[in-house]
Amino acid sequence: MIAAGFGHAAIAQEHYPTKPVTLIVPFTPGGSNDVIARVIGQRLSQIWSQPVIVDNKAGAAGSIGTDHVAKAPADGYKLLITNNNTMSINPVLLPKTPYAVARDFAQVTQLGAVPVVLVANSNVKATTVKELVALAKATPGKLTYASSGSGSPQHLSAELFKAMTGTDITHVPYKGAAPAITDMLAGQVDLQFGAINSLLPHIRTGKLRALAVGGTQRASLLADVPTMAESGLPQYDSEIWLGLAAPAGTPAAVIKRINADITKILNEPEVKEKLAEQGIETRPSTPQEMTKLVEKDTARWASVIKSAGIKAD
């Protein structure tokens, strides 16, 4: 009877999915997490011949939706769209985070990345990172940078930059990216480390000046803008990544199937193009590579949070 039970389990995994699958997005509709979930979900439903439902469960900086999946059955029918906040920052920054990443989740794959760009408003007398560092050191505390909130990826990206360059730049936190950009355009704040999809329209019109890209490779939408490494900071690495996770204990065969199908989707030219238009670069990976990315990111941001004394809003 036991052997027969295992046999039925293997058959179920081989034919996964046999019913609708839900992708939980722990943020409101419209953001990068939501965009990539809907693009991938549409293609998965075609490949699997099963409905793939995108369900937005926002709140508590992504913790509500993330915890919902942590407590879901480990059968592959409820999956989580992840990012730096939910997997690497919240567990360090928010003491009451209800889930533990290593205990509660199996990483499935990286989905993509949204490049982080360092921009300056037109009043700042610097066109390169080198010039900006010189200016900041000549006028300590005078330059300001905006973020979408204390403990946000934008905030941490700037604090990492300050630590690596030994500069004193004043943080001006906002409640969201939109008001931060509005004040930058008005010249009330000097700098910002922000997501490329939010800043690109203003870079293209010349209202904001892109000084560098935070990741280890140039952004396809800003191919003429150097990376931080090319600008003299070889150890700097900051981008907003997107991933997929399942509840811990999900059968390996199910994870393998999901990973293979999503890798295929992310390599399709039309999918790559559709996501690129939204500022998302596709980055499929193995589950092991994704696990290492989460661990590396958590260690990096934990160090920044501790050294800068960052507290959540």
C-alpha positions in Angstrom: 0.0 0.0 0.0 2.9 2.4 0.8 4.6 1.7 -2.5 1.3 2.3 -4.3 0.9 5.6 -2.4 4.3 6.8 -3.6 3.4 5.7 -7.1 0.3 7.8 -7.1 2.3 10.8 -5.8 4.8 10.4 -8.6 2.1 10.3 -11.2 0.5 13.4 -9.7 3.8 15.3 -9.9 4.4 14.1 -13.5 1.0 15.4 -14.6 1.2 18.6 -12.5 -0.8 20.8 -12.6 -4.2 19.1 -12.6 -6.1 22.1 -11.3 -5.8 25.9 -11.3 -2.6 27.5 -9.9 -2.5 30.8 -8.0 0.4 33.3 -8.2 0.3 35.4 -5.1 1.6 39.0 -5.6 2.2 40.5 -2.2 1.8 44.1 -3.5 -0.9 46.2 -5.2 -1.5 45.9 -9.0 0.6 47.8 -11.4 4.1 47.3 -10.1 6.9 45.2 -11.5 5.9 42.1 -9.4 2.4 42.4 -10.7 3.5 42.9 -14.3 5.8 39.9 -14.4 3.2 37.7 -12.7 0.6 38.5 -15.3 2.9 38.0 -18.3 4.2 34.7 -17.0 0.8 33.6 -15.7 -0.8 34.0 -19.1 1.9 31.8 -20.8 1.9 29.2 -18.0 -1.9 28.8 -18.4 -1.4 28.1 -22.1 1.4 25.6 -21.5 -0.3 23.8 -18.6 -3.9 24.0 -20.0 -5.0 25.1 -16.6 -6.0 28.6 -15.3 -3.2 30.5 -13.6 -4.7 33.1 -11.3 -2.9 36.3 -10.2 -4.0 37.3 -6.7 -2.8 40.5 -5.2 -2.5 40.3 -1.4 -0.8 43.5 -0.4 0.0 45.0 3.0 2.8 45.3 5.6 5.5 45.8 3.0 4.7 42.5 1.3 4.6 40.4 4.5 0.9 39.6 4.4 0.9 37.9 1.0 4.3 36.3 1.6 3.2 34.8 4.9 0.0 33.6 3.2 2.1 31.4 0.9 4.4 30.3 3.7 1.3 28.7 5.4 -0.2 27.3 2.1 -0.1 23.5 1.3 3.2 22.5 -0.2 1.7 21.1 -3.4 2.7 23.7 -6.1 -0.8 25.2 -6.4 0.0 28.4 -4.6 3.2 30.2 -5.6 4.7 33.5 -4.5 6.2 36.3 -6.6 9.2 37.5 -4.6 11.6 40.4 -4.5 14.4 41.9 -2.4 12.0 43.3 0.1 10.1 40.2 1.0 13.0 37.7 0.9 16.1 39.7 2.0 15.1 43.0 3.6 11.9 42.5 5.6 13.3 39.6 7.6 16.2 41.8 8.8 14.5 45.1 9.1 11.1 44.1 10.5 11.5 42.2 13.8 7.9 40.9 13.7 8.1 39.4 10.2 5.9 36.3 10.5 7.8 34.0 8.2 11.4 32.7 8.0 12.7 32.5 4.5 15.0 29.5 4.8 12.4 27.5 6.9 9.2 28.4 5.0 10.1 28.6 1.3 11.7 26.6 -1.5 13.2 29.0 -4.1 12.0 28.0 -7.6 13.8 30.5 -10.0 14.8 34.1 -10.4 12.4 35.8 -12.9 14.0 39.1 -13.7 15.6 42.3 -12.4 14.8 45.9 -12.5 18.0 48.0 -12.7 18.6 50.6 -10.1 19.8 53.9 -11.5 21.6 56.8 -9.7 20.1 60.0 -11.0 20.7 63.7 -10.3 18.5 66.7 -11.0 19.8 69.3 -13.4 21.0 71.6 -10.6 23.7 69.2 -9.4 27.1 70.1 -10.8 28.2 66.5 -11.5 27.9 64.4 -14.6 29.8 61.3 -13.4 30.0 59.3 -10.2 33.6 60.5 -9.7 32.5 64.2 -9.9 29.5 63.5 -7.6 31.8 61.9 -4.9 34.2 64.9 -5.2 31.2 67.3 -4.8 29.8 65.4 -1.8 33.2 65.4 -0.1 33.6 69.1 -0.7 30.2 69.9 0.8 29.4 67.2 3.4 25.8 66.9 4.4 24.7 69.5 1.8 23.6 67.1 -1.0 20.3 65.3 -0.4 18.9 62.0 -1.8 15.3 60.9 -2.0 13.9 57.4 -1.3 10.5 55.8 -1.3 10.7 55.2 2.4 13.1 54.2 5.2 14.4 50.7 4.6 13.3 50.6 1.0 15.7 49.2 -1.7 16.3 52.8 -2.8 17.3 53.8 0.7 19.6 50.8 1.1 21.2 51.4 -2.3 22.1 55.0 -1.3 23.5 54.0 2.1 25.6 51.3 0.4 27.0 54.0 -2.0 27.7 56.3 1.0 29.6 53.6 2.8 31.7 52.7 -0.2 32.6 56.3 -1.1 32.9 57.7 2.4 30.4 60.5 1.6 27.9 62.3 3.8 24.6 62.8 1.8 21.4 63.5 3.6 18.4 61.1 3.3 15.0 62.5 2.6 12.4 59.7 2.9 9.1 59.9 1.1 6.0 57.7 1.2 6.4 56.1 -2.2 8.4 56.6 -5.3 6.0 59.1 -7.0 6.3 62.0 -4.5 10.1 61.5 -4.4 10.3 61.8 -8.1 8.0 64.9 -8.1 10.3 66.7 -5.6 13.4 65.7 -7.6 11.9 67.2 -10.8 11.1 70.4 -8.8 14.7 70.6 -7.7 13.9 70.1 -4.0 16.1 67.0 -3.7 19.4 66.4 -5.5 19.7 62.7 -6.0 17.9 59.4 -6.1 18.7 55.7 -6.5 15.5 54.5 -8.2 14.0 51.8 -10.4 14.7 52.4 -14.1 11.0 52.0 -15.1 10.0 54.9 -12.8 12.9 57.2 -13.8 13.4 56.5 -17.5 10.8 58.9 -18.9 12.4 61.8 -17.0 15.9 60.7 -18.0 14.9 60.7 -21.7 13.5 64.2 -21.5 16.7 65.4 -19.8 15.0 66.5 -16.6 17.0 64.0 -14.7 20.6 62.9 -15.4 21.6 59.3 -15.1 25.1 58.9 -13.5 25.3 55.2 -13.2 23.5 51.8 -13.1 23.6 49.9 -9.8 23.9 46.4 -11.2 26.9 44.5 -12.4 25.9 44.9 -16.1 24.6 47.8 -18.1 20.9 48.2 -18.5 19.6 47.6 -22.0 17.3 50.6 -21.8 20.2 52.8 -20.8 23.0 51.2 -22.7 25.2 54.4 -22.7 25.1 54.8 -18.9 28.0 53.1 -17.1 27.7 50.7 -14.2 29.0 51.6 -10.7 31.9 49.2 -11.4 32.8 51.1 -14.5 32.6 54.3 -12.5 35.2 53.2 -9.9 33.2 51.1 -7.4 33.8 47.5 -8.4 32.2 46.0 -5.3 28.9 47.9 -5.7 25.9 45.8 -6.7 22.3 46.9 -6.2 19.3 46.0 -8.3 15.6 45.1 -7.6 15.3 41.4 -8.4 12.1 39.4 -8.9 11.7 35.7 -8.2 9.3 32.8 -7.6 9.1 30.7 -4.5 6.9 27.8 -3.3 6.1 26.7 0.2 8.8 24.6 1.8 8.3 20.9 1.3 6.9 21.3 -2.3 8.0 18.1 -4.2 11.2 18.5 -6.1 9.6 17.1 -9.2 7.0 19.9 -9.1 9.6 22.6 -8.6 11.6 21.1 -11.5 8.6 21.3 -13.8 7.7 24.9 -12.8 11.4 25.9 -13.2 11.7 24.3 -16.7 8.5 25.9 -18.0 9.2 29.4 -16.7 12.8 29.2 -18.0 11.3 28.4 -21.4 8.9 31.3 -21.2 11.5 33.8 -20.0 13.7 33.0 -23.0 10.9 33.6 -25.5 11.7 36.8 -27.6 8.2 38.2 -27.3 8.2 37.8 -23.5 11.6 39.3 -23.2 10.5 42.3 -25.3 7.2 42.8 -23.4 9.0 42.8 -20.0 11.8 45.0 -21.3 9.2 47.6 -22.2 8.3 47.7 -18.5 12.0 48.0 -17.4 12.3 44.3 -16.4 15.2 42.3 -17.7 14.6 38.5 -17.7 16.9 36.4 -15.5 15.9 32.7 -15.3 18.0 30.6 -12.9 18.1 27.3 -11.1 16.5 26.9 -7.7 20.1 26.6 -6.2 21.2 29.8 -7.9 18.1 31.6 -6.6 18.7 30.3 -3.0 22.3 31.7 -3.2 21.1 35.0 -4.5 18.6 35.4 -1.5 21.3 34.4 1.0 23.9 36.8 -0.6 21.4 39.7 -0.7 20.3 39.1 2.9 23.9 39.2 4.1 24.7 42.4 2.2 21.6 44.3 3.2 21.8 43.2 6.9 25.3 44.7 6.9 24.1 48.0 5.5 21.1 48.1 7.8 23.2 47.5 10.8 26.1 49.9 9.9 23.7 52.7 8.9 21.3 52.2 11.9 18.3 52.0 9.5 14.9 51.5 11.1 11.6 50.8 9.2 9.0 53.6 8.9 
